Amino acid sequence: MNVSSYSKSDTPGSLTASGHKFDDKQKLVAVPYASKTSSKPSTPFGTKLHMTRTPGVTPVAKTSVQDTGNFGPAGDYNKKTSYDLSLSTARDVAGKPNITAQQFGKQKVYVRNEPQTKPTKKK
C-alpha cells in the first residue's frame, strides 16, 4: 500500500477524528472515509495494524486506526495513498527516529491487521 505521513503541524486542532488527543509521539494511522458522503472511516477506529517495509519481516510498526484524513479526489495531499501515518509511526516504519513528515513523503509499506484475540472466559 502507498502511505504518507503527517505531524501535529499539519493538523488543525488537538484531537483525532476518534476523539484521542493528537501529538507526534502517538503511533496512529489516519484512513479515508468509507465514501464521499460518509463520516465513517473506511477501516474502523481501533483496528490494530502491523506495518513493514518488507513482507515477511517482523513488524516494524504496531499501530492503530485513530484518525481520518484528506484522501482521494478531493484530497489535496494524499491522492493515491491508503493510509496517512502519524510522525511516530512513520519514524518506526522508516527506521529513522529523526525523519520529518516531509522527508518521509510517500512510501510503499506492507500492512496486515493484527489478529484479534478472543477473551478467555473466567470460571
Salt bridges, closest charged atoms under 4 A:
ASP92 OD2 - LYS27 NZ 2.97
GLU114 OE1 - HIS50 NE2 3.03
